[in-house]
Structures are given as C-alpha cells and as structure tokens.
C-alpha cells in the first residue's frame, strides 16, 4: 500500500445495517470538530465514472427500466452489492488523501474492506458496529429513505408483488449472512453490539473508547 494511503487522522466505522454507523459518524465529527464522511460519500466523487472501470456503480446510472433491477436473482443482487463495495473502495482511496489533508479528524462510514483497513490506518482507528442480521432483512423497507421506498413501490407494481418482495428478501438474506456477520465479528477490530437500552451518548462513549479518542 502506498505510504500516501496511510491515514493517521482517519477513523473508520464498519458493520451491519441498523447498527448505528451513520449516527456515530455524525456524532463523532460534531463532538471532535471533525469531518463526517457519511454513508455513500463516494457519490461526491468528482467527474464521470467509466462504466468499464466501475460496472457495478454505473449499473443503476445507466439503467433504463428499474423493474429489471428488482427482478434479478438473489445471487445476482448479492454479486452486484459485492462488486459495488469493491468499486466504492477504489473511489474512497482516491478521495481520502484530499479529505484527510485538511488537518481535522476524519470519521468515515466506509465500504473499504477489512484487509485494506488494516493497511491504511492504525488498528484502533476502526470500530465494528453490529446488529442482528435478521433486523436488516425484516426492517429493510421500514426506513423512510426515498431509495428504499422507491424500490418498495416498484415491487408493488409487479404482477405478483409478494413474489417480488420474497425474491428481494432472499437477496438480502445472502448479503446479511452469518458468514458476513462472522467476518466482521472476528475481524480483529473492536466490536460494539447494538443495544436498544443504551442512549446515543452511551454508545458514542463506547465508540470513542474503542477508537482511543
């Protein structure tokens, strides 16, 4: 790894959905006068992405009929998610040098893979937040984000909405597998499990401790 891609002032938050990653990144940046690189911050990458270099990230950009998106098999959906994460890592590693050069602590809700994170920052600069994988599947459409509600409406428009929803759930089950969960759990980084009895402030304190802040 290039020495210019080692970030002493960057702190990374990884983990499962519904574990509080976005909230922690915002709270950390606010409290420590830092920069928040929130979920999908790579969307701000300047310039047009080449579909040959980034086939997964440009898939939806170049999509003509969104119904095709939801009709993919569960495995096709998982393969696309996995590919998009790898492409996001490339973009993040291109963006982070400029972001980190601003002299402030940088808190990142990241797609960068575990092995890469171990190379680009001190071990105690990454924390894993985990929630029960079943939550990510059962509550996927509960959130009000426009993207999720858009997909939900597409499925309701299908000739057999229940089959469309079940197909999508099966894709989520592949993505939120026990194997993926265990990879995070045993990554070697500090792990904090979701606990609804904790306040945001209490979880923040645990994250700060894990990151040495």
N, C-alpha and C positions, 0 to 999 in steps of 0.2 A: 504494500500500500504506500502510495506517495506520501512523503512527510507533510506535504501541504494539506493532506486529508486527515490530519490528526487534530482533534478539536478539544483543547483543554477547557474551553468555556461553554461547551455544549452539553446539555443534559437530555437524555432520550427517555421517552415513555412508550413502552410497548405493551401488548397484552391483547385480551379478548374484547369483544364489543360489550357494552353496558358495564364496564369495569371502572369508568370514570376518567379515562385518559384525557379527553378534551377538557374536562373541568380542571384537572390537576395542572395541565399545561397553562391554562389561563390564570389560575390562582398563583402558580409559581412565578410567572412573569410579572404579575401585578405586585406581589409581595417583594420580589427581589429586583425590581426595576430592570427587568429583562425583556427579551424579545420572545414573543409566543409564535412558534411555527405550528399553527393549528392543523387539524385534520385536512389532508389533501392540499397542503400549502404548495405542493409542486404544481398545482393548477396555475400558479402565478409565474411559471417558467416563461421567460421572455422568448418570443419567436415561435415559429410554426414547427410542430413536431412532424418528423418524417415518418410516414406510415411503414416504411421498410425497417427503420430502426426501432420504432415503437408501435408494432402492430396491435398490441392489446390496448394501449392508451388511446389510440386513434380509432379503435373499433366503433365506439359509440359516436365519435365526432363525424364519422363518415357513414353512419347507419342511415338508411333511407326509411325503413319500416321498423319501428321499435317493437312490434309484435314478434319479429324474428328473435330479438334479444331474449324475450321470456320463453320462447319455445325451444330454446336449446336444451340438450340433455343435461342432467345434473353433473356429469363428468365434464362436459364442455364448459359449463359455468365455472366449475372449480378450476379447470385448466386456465381459463381466461383470468380469473382472480389471481392465481399464482403467477401468471405471466405479467399481469399489470403491476404486481408488487415488485417484481424484479426490475421492471422498467421505471417504476417510481424511484427505486433506489438509485438508479443511474442519474435521474434528474436531481434528486436531493443532494447527491455528492457533487454535482455541478453547482448547485445553488449555495450550499452551506459555507464555502470559503468566504464569499462576499458577506453573507449574513453574520458570520462569526467575527469578521474583521472589524465590526462596528464597536467592539470593545465592551459589550454588555454580555451578561449571561444569556444563553440561548436555550429555550426549552422547546423540545421537538416531539410532536406526536408523529411518529415515524413509521415508514414502511421498510426501513433498512433492516436487512436480515441480521440474525443473531451473530453469525460468524463475522460479518463485516463490522458490526458494532464493537466487537471485542478488539478490532484492529484500529479503529478510528478515535477511540476515546478511552479514558481510564475505566476500569471495570465498574467502579462505583458511580459512574455517570449514567448508567442505565438502570431503570427500575421496571419491573413487570407487574402490571395490574391484571388480576384475573377475576372473572365472574363465572358462574356455572354455564357451561356451553349451551345448555338447554334454553337459557334465557335468550341468547342471541337468536335462536331459531323461533321460539314461541312468541317473542315480542318484536320481531323484525319490522312488522308493519304498524306497531303501536306508536312509533315516533312520528311527529308531525313533519319531519323533513320533506320538502317538496319532492325530492328524488324518489323516496320510498313510496310516497303516496301516488306518485305518477305511475310507478310500476304496479302498484296495487290496482289502480284503475284499469290499467292495460289488461290485467288478468281477469278482471270482472267483465271486460268486453269480449273475452274469448268465448267460443261456442260452448265450452264446458269449463266454467270458471273454477270449479272445485278441483278438477284435474290439473288445471294450470297452476293453481296455488300449491297443490301437493307436489307437482314437479319441481317448483321453485324451492319448496321446503326441503326436498331431497338434496338439492344442490347445496343448501345451507348446512345440511347435516354433514355433507362431505367436507365442507370448509371448516366447520366447527367440530371436527372430530376429536376423539380422545387423544389420538396421536398428536394432533396440532397443539392441544392443551398441554400434553406432557412435555412437548418440545419447549414450550415456554416455561413450564413449571421447573424443569431441570436444566434450564439454560445456564445456570451459574450466577445469574444476576439476582439481586434482592427481589423477593416476591411479596406482594400485598394482595390479599384476597378481599373481594367485595364483602362488605358487612353493612347492611342497611341500618344497623343500630348505631353506627358511627356518624358523626357530623362531618361536613366537608372540611371543617377546620381540623378535626382529629385525623382524618385521612391525610390531609396536607402535611401535618406534623410527622406522620409516619413516612411519607414520601421524602420529605426534607431530610429526615434522619438517614434514610436509605441512600440518598444522594450526597450526604455529607455537607448539607447546607446549614 
